[in-house]
């Protein structure tokens, strides 16, 4: 099934990348020669999205300017120009840090009564030669008619950084989601199946957000999804692809190295081998 609309929450303050994020949104930090958020938007477009709503704050106008129709003006920006021609970009503002659920709530009028994708702006997921992550989740939605959370297995140490799934029935890559537990301690971890920044959600998520609890003045999307699992059912889908956490400094470095190897091949490999030999 085609998901026509995608929402990218990108209003976070990027404190883990200070001081550079005083001058530039973390979503605009370049992986090779394109900002992280461009990879996310391209995944949405390649998955069938026709409109993308990016939720920013007033200090992130650079993101809005980047995706303006006249932003790509030279041959080197051909990929950006092609993306802008395929997708209509819209913007909403979340100036106070009130959480990911409230960022998604700003999309209510934009998405209407359609299912839609949510994609975090600092999570880049690549699936070379296969369907993009959101396309995989859209196909899982078409099969189940339920909201879908994109997941992969992680080590217990890594899983403790994410929201993890309390599992119900499993059918191949699909798992019934009974609960979604945010950053559990190792002794309370229901599984290591970890939510990694991609969702396809039904419009019922908005009512779930309204009823979700606040934690330190914020509402988390994971808490709303847990409520949705109780009311109408949710599935987790173990997607194919490599996910890079660009909100983490080491994840950002990994993305540049691994995507650099895709771009430069033996040239970069030879350089890395030389560095290792000189240690």
Secondary structure, 3 states (H helix, E strand, C coil): CCCCEEEEECCCCCHHHCCHHHCCCHHHCEECCEEHHHHHHHHHHHCCCCEEEEEECHHHHHHHHHCCCCCCCCHHHHHHHHHHHHCEEEEEECCCCCCHHHHHHCCHHHHCCCCEEEECCCEEEECCCCCCHHHHHHHHHHHHCCEEEEEEECCHHHHCCCEEEEEEEEECCEEEEEEEEECCCHHHCCCCEEEEEEEEECCCHHHHHHHCCCECCECCHHHHHHHHHHHCCEEEEECCCEEEECCCHHHHHHHHHHHHHHHHCHHHHHHHHHHHHCC
